[in-house]
Amino acid sequence: MKIIKTIIPLLLILLIGIQFFGVTPNTSAIVPESAIENHYSIPSNVQQILKTSCYDCHSNNTVYPSYNKLQPIKWWLEEHIADGKKHLNFDEFNAYATDQKLRKLAEIEETVNAGEMPLKSYTLIHNNAKLSDEQKQQLRDWVIATKKVINRKAINR
């Protein structure tokens, strides 16, 4: 019992103390020149899917939930976002080499088909980010069309 009375106050002090350690938020007021929408056609329905289900982790502009104000949740989210952007960043898409763009698009198709994206941990809280079969098909169609455009541009160079 004495250990519990010692540990609980220490944990509270630690929990309060870590609230003062912030992170740089993943927000941007501008769409960079290298953003995918500046170089490739994205139908409005697909753009909405990307914004709702992908951009929070795969762009330079995250819409943060209210629970992001608490540590260690804030650290966990920022780590998650950094990892997502490492794999694919729609705001940096045109900076990728041609083969890398094609690979990223193929990965979108594969992960969506396999139900790996959006992550289950994300859709638990962001229920509107779950993809219907129709939305998955819309993404697949867009990926296929965009890969054709990229290949055509590569051939014409």
C-alpha positions in Angstrom: 0.0 0.0 0.0 2.9 2.3 0.8 4.4 1.7 -2.6 1.1 2.7 -4.3 0.9 5.9 -2.3 4.4 6.7 -3.5 4.0 5.7 -7.1 0.7 7.5 -7.8 1.9 11.0 -6.9 5.1 10.4 -8.9 3.1 9.3 -11.9 0.9 12.3 -11.6 3.9 14.6 -11.4 5.4 12.9 -14.5 2.1 13.1 -16.4 1.8 16.8 -15.6 5.5 17.5 -16.3 5.4 16.0 -19.8 2.6 18.3 -20.8 5.2 21.1 -21.2 7.1 19.2 -23.9 5.4 20.0 -27.2 6.0 19.0 -30.8 6.0 21.0 -33.9 2.6 20.5 -35.5 2.3 19.1 -39.0 0.4 22.1 -40.4 0.9 24.3 -43.4 -1.1 27.2 -44.7 -0.1 26.7 -48.3 -0.2 23.8 -50.8 3.4 23.3 -52.0 4.3 23.4 -55.7 5.2 19.7 -55.5 1.8 18.7 -54.2 0.1 15.9 -56.3 -2.9 18.0 -57.1 -0.8 20.6 -58.8 0.5 18.1 -61.3 -2.1 15.3 -61.8 -5.8 15.4 -62.3 -7.7 14.2 -59.2 -11.4 13.9 -59.5 -13.3 15.7 -56.7 -14.7 12.5 -55.3 -11.1 11.0 -55.1 -9.8 14.3 -53.6 -12.4 14.1 -50.9 -11.4 10.5 -50.1 -7.8 11.4 -49.9 -8.5 14.4 -47.6 -10.8 12.3 -45.4 -8.8 9.1 -45.2 -5.2 9.8 -46.1 -4.0 13.4 -45.7 -3.8 13.5 -41.9 -0.8 11.2 -42.1 0.3 11.5 -45.7 0.5 15.3 -46.2 2.0 18.4 -44.7 -1.3 19.4 -43.1 -2.9 17.4 -40.4 -6.3 18.2 -38.9 -5.7 17.4 -35.3 -8.3 15.9 -33.0 -9.0 17.5 -29.7 -7.3 14.7 -27.8 -4.0 15.8 -29.4 -3.5 18.3 -26.6 -2.4 15.6 -24.2 1.0 14.0 -23.8 2.0 11.3 -24.5 -0.8 11.1 -27.2 0.7 14.1 -28.9 4.1 12.3 -29.2 2.4 9.2 -30.5 0.5 11.0 -33.1 3.5 13.0 -34.3 5.5 9.8 -34.6 2.7 8.2 -36.5 2.4 11.2 -38.9 6.2 11.3 -39.5 6.2 7.6 -40.3 3.2 8.0 -42.7 4.9 10.9 -44.5 8.1 8.9 -44.8 6.2 6.3 -46.8 4.1 8.7 -48.8 3.6 12.5 -48.8 1.0 13.7 -51.2 2.4 17.3 -50.7 5.8 16.2 -51.9 4.6 13.7 -54.6 6.0 15.5 -57.6 9.4 15.7 -56.1 9.6 11.9 -56.3 11.4 10.3 -59.2 9.2 8.7 -61.9 9.8 5.1 -60.7 9.2 6.2 -57.1 5.9 7.9 -58.1 4.8 4.7 -59.8 5.8 2.6 -56.8 4.0 4.9 -54.4 0.8 4.6 -56.5 1.1 0.9 -56.6 1.5 0.8 -52.8 -1.7 2.9 -52.5 -3.5 0.3 -54.5 -2.0 -2.6 -52.7 -2.6 -1.3 -49.2 -6.2 -0.2 -49.9 -7.0 -3.5 -51.5 -5.6 -5.4 -48.6 -7.5 -3.2 -46.1 -4.3 -2.0 -44.5 -5.0 1.7 -45.2 -6.4 3.6 -43.6 -5.1 2.1 -40.5 -7.6 0.4 -38.1 -6.3 2.6 -35.3 -7.2 5.7 -37.3 -10.6 4.5 -38.4 -11.6 3.5 -34.9 -11.7 7.2 -34.0 -12.2 8.6 -37.5 -15.2 6.5 -38.6 -15.7 8.6 -41.7 -12.3 7.6 -42.9 -13.3 4.0 -43.5 -13.4 3.2 -47.2 -16.4 1.6 -48.8 -16.0 -0.8 -51.7 -17.1 2.0 -54.0 -14.5 4.4 -52.7 -11.8 1.7 -53.0 -12.8 1.2 -56.6 -12.7 5.0 -57.2 -9.1 5.1 -55.7 -8.0 2.1 -57.9 -9.4 3.7 -61.0 -7.6 7.0 -60.2 -4.3 5.2 -59.4 -4.5 3.3 -62.7 -5.2 6.5 -64.7 -2.5 8.5 -62.9 0.1 5.7 -63.5 -0.8 5.9 -67.2 -0.2 9.7 -67.2 3.1 9.3 -65.4 4.3 6.6 -67.9 3.2 8.8 -70.8 5.1 11.8 -69.5 8.2 9.6 -68.9 8.1 8.3 -72.5 7.7 11.8 -74.0 10.8 13.1 -72.2 
